[in-house]
Amino acid sequence: MSIKLKLIILNFLEFFAWGAWLLSAGAYMYVTLKFTGLQIGAVYGTLGIASLFMPAIMGIIADKYLNAERVFGLSHLILGGLLFWLTTVTDFNTFYMIVFLISMFYMPTIALDNSISYAILERNNFDIVKVFPPIRVWGTVGFILAAWTTDLLGWKVGKEQFLVSAVASIVLGIYAFTLPAIPPEGASVKKSIAQRLGLDAYSLFKNKKMAVFFVFSILLGAALQVTNIWGVPFLEDFSKDYAGYFAVEHSVVIMTLSQISETLFILTIPFFLKKFGIKKVMLMSMAAWVLRFAFFGIGNPAGGFVFLILSMIVYGMAFDFFNISGSLFVEKEAKPSMRSSAQGLFMQMTNGFGAILGAYASGFIVDYYSKDGTRDWQTIWFIFAAYAVVITIAFALLFKYKHNPDEIGEVKH
């Protein structure tokens, strides 16, 4: 099996396991378990809380002590058991605790997926910036297929979505042990206490450019969390006035149009990074988030259906130009010896602090603009759009970066 095919399977299964429940779990909690907005936000907030420390811890282990592919595989085997357990509970406290444990073991694997892929590609003398995006796009394909499975089989408000994820996680956990070994890079090198604790990645904050980049990673991470949580519940709420419309009956399928858009935009990343540089690419992402939320605010399953579709289309740019480009930017700026720790730090900013901010703030806003079970979604989405406008302007003013096209696409040695 070729190196590229091995990494395609890795990325496919990694995001298939997540796609089975990420978009639909909110609908399950909202419709079946009858959780409040703040409770739903709190459950999704566990993704952020876990991301504050677990990616860094897993990164430390992979950088200093244990092969990265083994850390990755063991994490997914544990996840399989936790997801099976989740299907047996319905009360908020227990549900919250189990999802928190799931978050602790899943969120670090996203950063590990990146670092494993980068290390294997570099070892085989591939141009990471050019070769990784077409591989990573299969992760998005996996996410889409898993979400469609959940929707088309009628499981978007049922516990079966977690069973699908559990099986995928166990298969991936076993598969990970067949990957090329990625031993700790500096295991035989004398290190300081800070390096042994994996704190060397935080030295990136000494660079003002990187510090500003990480702050805005938090703010954009909050935007990403908003539609992960509320996209499907928003479309489900249209059932009162638009029963029978496709966007209501297959809300998860509609939401996955966002990921289809993502598969197209991810392939453009090498061109845009080389042509425009990380600052302009990030600004494009932020502008796309403004449109993502605004189109939701004016869309509906009937006459406004086109705006829902437009929101899904711009998501590809909003997500990829921030998440994938940001990961590649961190890879370029960090030393190879702190690769996993640096990717873990980026994940901590986006899916950690950012996810917490997005989950709790959005939950509060949704509850605030809800009355007698009816939610003022238009006002809610316009508030989120205004937030995206503010961070776009701030980033344009505060992030200083001089683009050098010749640096993009180089392989680090």
Residue pairs with C-beta under 8 A, 6 or more apart in sequence:
3 120
3 121
3 124
3 126
3 180
4 131
4 135
6 120
6 178
6 179
6 180
7 117
7 120
7 121
7 135
8 135
8 138
9 175
10 113
10 116
10 117
10 172
10 175
10 176
10 179
11 113
11 117
11 135
11 136
11 138
11 139
11 142
12 138
12 139
12 141
12 142
13 142
13 168
13 171
13 172
13 175
14 109
14 110
14 113
14 139
14 142
14 172
15 139
15 140
15 142
15 143
15 146
16 142
16 143
16 145
16 146
16 168
17 76
17 79
17 106
17 146
17 165
17 168
17 169
17 172
18 106
18 143
18 146
18 165
19 142
19 143
19 144
19 145
19 146
19 147
19 256
19 259
20 146
20 147
20 149
20 150
20 161
20 162
20 164
20 165
20 168
21 28
21 150
21 161
21 162
21 164
21 165
22 143
22 147
22 228
23 147
23 228
23 231
23 232
23 252
23 255
23 256
24 147
24 150
24 151
24 155
24 156
24 157
24 161
24 232
24 252
25 43
25 44
25 161
26 40
26 44
26 228
26 229
26 230
26 231
26 232
26 233
27 156
27 157
27 232
27 233
27 236
27 251
27 252
28 156
28 157
28 158
28 159
28 161
29 35
29 39
29 40
29 43
29 95
30 40
30 233
30 236
31 157
31 236
32 157
32 158
33 90
33 92
33 95
35 43
35 92
36 367
37 363
37 364
37 366
37 367
37 370
38 360
38 363
38 364
38 367
39 92
39 96
39 363
40 229
40 233
40 363
41 229
41 359
41 360
41 362
41 363
41 364
41 366
42 96
42 359
42 360
42 363
43 95
43 96
43 99
44 225
44 228
44 229
44 355
44 359
45 355
45 356
45 359
45 360
45 363
46 96
46 99
46 100
46 102
46 103
47 103
47 107
47 225
47 351
47 355
47 359
48 221
48 225
48 351
48 352
48 353
48 354
48 355
48 356
48 357
48 358
48 359
49 100
49 103
49 352
49 356
50 100
50 103
50 104
50 106
50 107
50 352
51 103
51 107
51 347
51 348
51 350
51 351
51 352
51 355
52 348
52 352
52 353
52 356
53 348
53 352
54 103
54 104
54 105
54 107
54 108
55 107
55 108
55 110
55 111
55 343
55 344
55 345
55 347
55 348
55 351
55 352
56 198
56 201
56 341
56 344
56 345
56 348
57 108
57 198
57 344
58 71
58 75
58 108
58 109
58 111
58 112
58 340
58 344
59 108
59 111
59 112
59 115
59 198
59 201
59 340
59 341
59 342
59 343
59 344
59 345
60 197
60 198
60 340
60 341
60 344
61 71
62 68
62 71
62 72
62 112
62 115
62 182
62 184
62 340
63 184
63 185
63 186
63 198
63 337
63 338
63 339
63 340
63 341
64 184
64 186
64 187
64 191
64 195
64 196
64 198
65 184
65 187
66 184
67 181
67 182
67 183
67 184
68 112
68 115
68 116
68 119
68 182
68 340
69 116
69 176
69 177
69 179
69 180
69 181
69 182
70 176
70 177
71 108
71 112
72 109
72 112
72 113
72 116
72 176
73 172
73 173
73 174
73 175
73 176
73 177
74 173
75 105
75 106
75 108
75 109
75 112
75 173
76 105
76 109
76 169
76 170
76 172
76 173
76 176
77 169
77 170
77 173
77 174
78 105
78 173
79 102
79 105
79 106
79 165
79 166
79 169
79 173
80 166
80 167
80 169
80 170
80 173
81 166
82 98
82 101
82 102
82 105
83 102
83 162
83 163
83 165
83 166
83 169
84 162
84 163
84 166
85 98
86 95
86 98
86 99
86 102
86 159
86 162
87 159
87 160
87 162
87 163
87 166
89 95
89 98
107 347
107 351
107 352
108 344
108 347
110 347
110 351
111 340
111 343
111 344
111 346
111 347
112 340
112 343
113 139
114 327
114 331
114 343
115 182
115 339
115 340
115 343
116 179
116 182
117 132
117 135
117 136
118 128
118 132
118 331
118 339
119 182
119 339
120 179
120 180
120 182
121 128
121 131
121 132
122 128
122 336
122 411
122 412
123 180
125 411
126 411
127 409
127 410
127 411
128 328
128 331
128 411
129 269
129 270
129 273
129 274
129 328
129 408
129 409
130 270
130 409
132 328
133 266
133 267
133 269
133 270
133 324
134 266
134 267
136 266
136 324
137 262
137 263
137 266
137 267
140 259
140 262
140 263
140 266
141 263
143 256
143 259
144 256
144 259
144 260
144 263
146 164
146 165
146 168
147 252
147 253
147 255
147 256
147 259
148 252
148 253
148 256
149 155
149 164
150 156
150 160
150 161
150 164
150 252
151 250
151 251
151 252
151 253
151 256
152 250
152 253
153 160
155 161
155 164
156 232
156 251
156 252
185 336
185 337
185 339
186 195
186 337
189 337
192 200
194 200
198 338
198 341
198 344
200 337
200 338
200 341
201 334
201 338
201 341
201 342
201 344
201 345
202 345
204 210
204 211
204 214
204 330
204 333
204 334
204 342
204 345
205 211
205 214
207 333
208 400
209 399
209 400
209 401
210 333
212 398
212 399
212 400
213 278
213 326
213 329
213 399
214 345
214 346
214 349
215 349
216 282
216 391
216 394
216 395
216 398
216 399
217 322
217 326
217 346
217 349
217 350
217 354
218 349
218 350
218 353
218 354
218 357
219 354
219 357
219 391
220 282
220 285
220 286
220 289
220 322
220 350
220 354
220 391
221 349
221 350
221 351
221 352
221 353
221 354
221 355
221 357
221 358
222 354
222 355
222 357
222 358
222 361
222 387
223 289
223 292
223 293
223 318
223 354
223 358
223 384
223 387
223 388
223 391
224 318
224 319
224 322
224 323
224 350
224 354
224 355
224 358
225 354
225 355
225 357
225 358
225 359
225 362
226 293
226 358
226 362
226 384
227 255
227 258
227 292
227 293
227 296
227 315
229 358
229 359
229 362
229 363
230 362
230 366
230 380
231 251
231 255
231 258
231 296
232 251
232 252
232 255
234 296
234 377
234 381
235 247
235 248
235 251
235 254
235 255
235 301
235 308
236 248
236 251
237 375
237 377
238 245
238 247
238 248
238 300
238 301
239 248
242 248
242 300
242 301
242 302
245 301
245 302
245 305
246 254
246 301
247 254
247 301
247 305
247 308
248 301
254 308
254 312
255 312
257 309
257 312
257 313
258 311
258 312
258 315
258 316
258 319
259 315
260 312
260 316
261 312
261 313
261 314
261 315
261 316
261 317
262 315
262 316
262 319
262 320
263 316
264 316
265 316
265 317
265 319
265 320
265 321
266 316
266 320
266 324
269 281
269 320
269 321
269 324
269 325
269 328
270 408
270 409
272 280
272 281
272 284
272 321
272 325
273 281
273 325
273 328
273 408
274 405
274 408
274 409
275 405
276 284
276 403
277 401
277 403
277 404
277 405
277 408
278 325
278 326
278 329
278 401
278 403
279 395
279 399
279 401
279 403
280 403
281 321
281 325
282 321
282 322
282 325
282 326
282 395
282 399
283 392
283 395
283 396
284 317
284 321
285 317
285 318
285 319
285 320
285 321
285 322
285 325
286 318
286 322
286 388
286 391
286 392
286 395
287 392
288 314
288 315
288 317
288 318
288 321
289 318
289 388
289 392
290 385
290 388
290 389
290 392
291 310
291 311
291 314
291 318
291 385
292 311
292 314
292 315
292 318
292 388
293 311
293 381
293 382
293 384
293 385
293 387
293 388
294 381
294 382
294 385
295 307
295 308
295 310
295 311
295 314
296 307
296 308
296 311
296 377
296 381
297 377
297 378
297 379
297 380
297 381
297 382
297 385
298 304
298 307
298 378
299 305
299 306
299 307
299 308
299 310
299 311
300 307
300 308
301 308
323 350
326 346
326 350
327 343
327 346
330 342
330 343
330 345
330 346
331 339
331 342
331 343
331 412
332 407
332 408
332 410
332 412
333 342
334 341
334 342
334 343
336 412
362 384
365 380
365 383
365 384
366 375
366 380
369 375
369 376
369 379
369 380
370 376
